[in-house]
Amino acid sequence: MSETFQQKDQGFLTYPTGGWRMAMFKWPVQLWRLGLGPIIGHQMVLISHTGRKSGLTRRTMTELHVVNGKKYAPSGFGRRSQWYRNIEADPRVTIQTAAGAESAIASRVTDDDELLSLMDLEDPINLVMLRPFLASLDIEPTEEDILAKKDRIYYLRFDPTDEPTPPPLPADLVWLWPAALFALFTAWLLTRKKHGE
């Protein structure tokens, strides 16, 4: 986003500074830990990146776009997103989708044709989500206005690399599913026994 432009906060596109909004944006990472990656990984990408101050592995999840075999992700809040700033400082990331984990170098999309291919203005379903996003950036959903104000749009392309990247996030909470089923079954048995007496 340019120095003079400030993205508008509106509805779902209100920058999360804490509370329930912050929790809502972090919750999808927990779903991955619960083993739901193969399901949500068709529409979302989990990005493991390095904290620019802490040096620790950080994780975020955002939309996944696959265009011409390449993987992309938007930063809906541009440079305001801490995860985006981390990737600016160190572009070596590990991405996880339904296809699995891969090491990548993240780079911002600046090419006009590549950016327009991500916007897909011809798809009415895509426009449902795209219109509010562009409106928050004060951009009309036209090729001309998108290109005129493209400095406000932050999309990352992930190019495979052999360089070392942060470790992928394991599904370390998958054990909760059988535990929850066991608890439900036990509660059902106890209820049945109580009503049978």
C-alpha positions as CSV (number, residue, x, y, z in Angstrom):
1,M,0.0,0.0,0.0
2,S,1.4,3.4,-0.8
3,E,2.5,5.7,1.9
4,T,-0.4,8.2,1.3
5,F,-3.2,5.6,1.1
6,Q,-4.8,3.9,4.1
7,Q,-7.0,0.9,3.5
8,K,-10.6,1.3,4.8
9,D,-11.7,-0.9,7.6
10,Q,-15.2,-2.3,6.8
11,G,-17.1,-5.4,7.8
12,F,-15.0,-8.6,7.5
13,L,-12.1,-6.5,6.2
14,T,-11.6,-4.7,9.5
15,Y,-8.0,-5.1,10.6
16,P,-7.8,-7.4,13.7
17,T,-6.1,-5.7,16.5
18,G,-7.1,-8.1,19.2
19,G,-10.1,-9.8,20.8
20,W,-12.5,-12.0,18.8
21,R,-11.3,-10.7,15.4
22,M,-7.7,-11.8,16.1
23,A,-8.9,-15.2,17.4
24,M,-11.0,-15.6,14.3
25,F,-8.0,-15.1,12.0
26,K,-5.9,-17.6,14.0
27,W,-8.5,-20.3,14.3
28,P,-7.9,-21.9,10.8
29,V,-4.4,-22.8,11.9
30,Q,-5.9,-24.8,14.7
31,L,-8.1,-26.6,12.2
32,W,-4.9,-27.7,10.4
33,R,-3.5,-29.0,13.7
34,L,-6.7,-31.1,14.1
35,G,-5.9,-32.9,10.8
36,L,-8.3,-31.0,8.5
37,G,-5.5,-29.9,6.1
38,P,-6.6,-32.3,3.3
39,I,-10.1,-30.7,3.4
40,I,-9.4,-27.0,3.9
41,G,-6.2,-27.1,2.0
42,H,-8.0,-26.9,-1.3
43,Q,-9.1,-23.3,-0.6
44,M,-6.6,-22.2,1.9
45,V,-2.8,-22.2,2.3
46,L,-0.9,-22.5,5.6
47,I,2.3,-20.4,5.5
48,S,5.1,-21.1,7.9
49,H,7.4,-18.1,8.0
50,T,10.1,-16.6,10.3
51,G,9.4,-13.8,12.7
52,R,11.5,-10.8,11.7
53,K,12.2,-9.8,15.3
54,S,12.0,-13.1,17.2
55,G,13.5,-15.5,14.6
56,L,10.8,-18.0,15.6
57,T,8.6,-19.9,13.2
58,R,5.2,-18.2,12.8
59,R,2.2,-19.4,10.9
60,T,-0.7,-17.9,9.1
61,M,-3.5,-19.2,6.9
62,T,-5.0,-17.3,4.0
63,E,-6.7,-17.9,0.7
64,L,-5.1,-20.1,-1.9
65,H,-5.2,-19.3,-5.6
66,V,-3.8,-21.6,-8.2
67,V,-3.3,-20.0,-11.6
68,N,-1.5,-21.7,-14.4
69,G,-0.1,-24.3,-12.0
70,K,1.4,-21.6,-9.7
71,K,0.3,-21.0,-6.1
72,Y,-0.6,-17.5,-4.9
73,A,-1.9,-16.0,-1.7
74,P,-3.3,-12.5,-1.0
75,S,-2.5,-10.3,2.0
76,G,-5.9,-8.8,2.6
77,F,-4.5,-6.1,4.8
78,G,-1.3,-5.4,2.7
79,R,1.7,-4.4,4.7
80,R,-0.3,-4.0,7.9
81,S,-0.2,-7.8,8.3
82,Q,2.6,-8.8,10.5
83,W,3.0,-12.1,8.6
84,Y,3.5,-10.2,5.4
85,R,6.2,-8.0,6.9
86,N,7.9,-11.2,8.2
87,I,7.9,-12.6,4.7
88,E,9.3,-9.3,3.3
89,A,12.2,-9.7,5.7
90,D,12.8,-13.4,4.9
91,P,10.9,-14.7,1.9
92,R,11.8,-18.4,2.6
93,V,8.6,-20.1,3.6
94,T,7.0,-23.5,3.8
95,I,3.5,-23.7,2.4
96,Q,1.0,-26.4,3.1
97,T,-2.0,-27.2,1.0
98,A,-4.1,-30.3,0.3
99,A,-1.3,-31.4,-2.0
100,G,1.2,-31.4,0.9
101,A,4.1,-29.3,2.2
102,E,6.7,-27.6,0.0
103,S,9.5,-25.1,0.5
104,A,9.2,-21.9,-1.4
105,I,10.4,-18.4,-2.0
106,A,7.6,-15.9,-1.7
107,S,7.6,-12.8,-3.9
108,R,5.1,-10.1,-4.5
109,V,3.2,-10.1,-7.7
110,T,3.9,-6.8,-9.7
111,D,3.5,-7.9,-13.3
112,D,0.3,-6.5,-14.8
113,D,-0.8,-9.6,-16.6
114,E,-0.1,-11.9,-13.7
115,L,-2.0,-9.6,-11.3
116,L,-5.0,-9.4,-13.6
117,S,-5.1,-13.2,-13.9
118,L,-5.5,-13.3,-10.1
119,M,-8.3,-10.8,-10.1
120,D,-10.4,-12.9,-12.6
121,L,-13.0,-10.2,-13.2
122,E,-15.0,-12.5,-15.6
123,D,-16.0,-14.9,-12.8
124,P,-19.2,-13.7,-11.1
125,I,-18.5,-16.0,-8.1
126,N,-15.0,-14.5,-7.6
127,L,-16.4,-11.0,-7.9
128,V,-18.6,-11.6,-4.8
129,M,-15.4,-11.6,-2.6
130,L,-13.3,-9.4,-4.8
131,R,-15.6,-6.4,-4.9
132,P,-15.5,-5.7,-1.1
133,F,-11.7,-6.2,-1.1
134,L,-11.2,-3.8,-3.9
135,A,-13.7,-1.3,-2.4
136,S,-11.6,-1.3,0.8
137,L,-8.7,-0.3,-1.3
138,D,-10.8,2.4,-3.2
139,I,-10.4,0.4,-6.4
140,E,-13.1,-0.1,-9.0
141,P,-13.4,-3.7,-10.3
142,T,-12.0,-2.8,-13.7
143,E,-8.7,-3.7,-15.3
144,E,-7.8,0.0,-15.7
145,D,-8.3,1.0,-12.1
146,I,-6.7,-2.2,-10.8
147,L,-3.5,-1.5,-12.8
148,A,-3.6,2.2,-11.9
149,K,-3.7,1.4,-8.2
150,K,-1.9,-1.9,-8.1
151,D,0.6,-0.6,-5.5
152,R,-2.3,-1.1,-3.0
153,I,-2.7,-4.9,-3.8
154,Y,-0.5,-7.5,-2.2
155,Y,-0.4,-11.0,-3.7
156,L,2.4,-13.4,-3.1
157,R,3.6,-16.0,-5.6
158,F,5.3,-19.1,-4.1
159,D,8.2,-20.5,-6.2
160,P,9.6,-23.8,-5.2
161,T,13.1,-23.8,-3.7
162,D,15.8,-26.2,-2.3
163,E,16.8,-23.6,0.3
164,P,16.0,-24.4,4.0
165,T,12.6,-23.1,5.1
166,P,10.7,-23.3,8.4
167,P,9.3,-26.7,9.4
168,P,5.8,-27.5,8.3
169,L,3.0,-27.6,10.9
170,P,2.1,-31.2,12.0
171,A,-1.4,-32.4,12.6
172,D,-0.5,-32.8,16.3
173,L,-4.0,-32.4,17.6
174,V,-5.6,-35.2,15.5
175,W,-5.8,-37.3,18.7
176,L,-8.6,-35.1,19.9
177,W,-11.1,-36.7,17.4
178,P,-11.1,-40.2,18.9
179,A,-11.0,-38.7,22.4
180,A,-14.1,-36.6,21.6
181,L,-15.8,-39.6,20.1
182,F,-15.0,-41.7,23.2
183,A,-16.3,-39.0,25.5
184,L,-19.6,-38.8,23.5
185,F,-20.0,-42.5,23.4
186,T,-19.4,-42.7,27.2
187,A,-21.9,-40.0,27.8
188,W,-24.4,-41.8,25.6
189,L,-23.9,-45.0,27.5
190,L,-24.3,-43.3,30.9
191,T,-27.4,-41.6,29.8
192,R,-28.8,-44.8,28.4
193,K,-28.0,-46.7,31.6
194,K,-29.6,-43.9,33.7
195,H,-32.8,-44.1,31.7
196,G,-32.8,-47.9,31.8
197,E,-32.7,-48.0,35.6
